Amino acid sequence: MPGWCVNHFGEDVAKDYDKGVKDMPVVPVVQFLRDLAGDGPALELGIGTGRIAVPLSQAGVAVHGIDLSPEMLARLHAKPGAERIGVTVGDFATAKAPGRFQLAYLVFNTISNLTTQDAQVACFANVAEHLVPGGFFVIEVGVPQLQRIPPGETARPFNISPTHLGFDEYDIANQGMISHHYHLADGAVQRRFSMPFRYVWPAELDLMARMAGMALHERFEDWDRSPFTSDSHKHISVWRKQ
């Protein structure tokens, strides 16, 4: 369906993905998710290379993942311990995984890879079908920083370095955003790619959860459970199935 999950994580992205996220936190994410999973299994939507799923599995949580990208999944399957993780290949907005789960989660803005509101709503409904009563759904996603875009402009840089230029291009009327990446060497562009997103507001996510039979349980600024405020650039939200 148009606007539903499309594989933008082909070989060109997958080959360098783990290197690009190597400085992102893992331990506090695993601790947070393990606390919610308890003795129950967990479902990761957009499992990718297993950056979180593998250590979460090693921490004693049974993990199953859904992902559309064979290239990303090839990196997952090459990692030690990946044999303990089940995988369903498909669009996480609609794909069905075997069993029921105590926890489902989406990290690192993955909900925004679904580029229409309908697809995001479908994702919440799909998660609710997979959760046991009382189960938790966790999303990590950025808060749109529209106030930082100068009047009359549509783009904002998020990284400028000798080896990388990244900027976001906004379509405010449609809550759309395209992240552009230019990788540089010796002053010349060696590789470039763009990734489309649909940014989504916290209150909008809460409504999607309510439509799927879930209610907001807690919301934090980060995995360390720091308070979510008007100045927060992202949030970790937890909903519970009724």
Secondary structure, 3 states (H helix, E strand, C coil): CCCCCCCCCCHHHHHHHHHHCCCCCCHHHHHHHHHHHCCCCEEEECCCCCCCHHHHHHCCCCEEEEECCHHHHHHHHCCCCHHHCEEEECCCCCCCCCCCEEEEEECCCHHHHCCCHHHHHHHHHHHHHHEEEEEEEEEEEECCCHHHCCCCCCEEEEEECCCEEEEEEEEHHHCEEEEEEEEEECCEEEEEEEEEEECCCHHHHHHHHHHCCEEEEEEECCCCCCECCCCCCEEEEEEEEC
